[in-house]
């Protein structure tokens, strides 16, 4: 880890892993999965963290923060002259890479989040098509008072990888609290990944992804996201005025 550079954007230290495979391999180096918390950093999360002190502390405490958003990658390149090699690591691609490795190596996985039907599809597909050992799952619509039972369920399952799809900041809060009960796992927040993997939501076509416009595609495909655009504008102001 010491050889991986770190870049600071608006107070958040982001690891400069070059590509998705590099990060996935790092997390599985020496045959055992690392423990800790993986948080995808994008423009929206930077702004959310500025508005929410608790979220900011959770993000700071996460061991592995990676550049998930294209604007974060652009900002790092603008601020640091040695970062021209950096590419975006999309959370969904990292999740897929980890699932592929989990299936091949028999790593026990626990899934949290999403609607019950979506989660059931994700679980089925992972087990039957990818050979992933799912040791437990729970949909993302539960009451606060049910959380501690769920934490214990995760602990008892012996999962080495816990992927949490509750959206931000819910998933970061959940992971941090669960981690305190059961620290022996790698926690990954995955946002809307289950929706895409189950086929409920379409991912942006490759051309959009290559143009760095996946965020725009998501807004057009799910207009309810429009209210989130204000945060992207705020971040763009930081970027273009060099306040990074
Ligand atoms: N979700 C959930 N419980 C909640 C709120 C959201 O399980 O209380 C799920 C929701 O079903 C969706 C995901 O969390 O699958 C949030 O996806 P979103 O696309 O908003 O996340 P992003 O990728 O933008 O972080």
Boltz pocket constraint, residues with backbone or C-beta under 6 A from the ligand:
constraints:
  - pocket:
      binder: B
      contacts: [[A, 113], [A, 114], [A, 115], [A, 139], [A, 140], [A, 141], [A, 165], [A, 166], [A, 167], [A, 168], [A, 170], [A, 190], [A, 191], [A, 192], [A, 193], [A, 194], [A, 195]]
      max_distance: 6.0
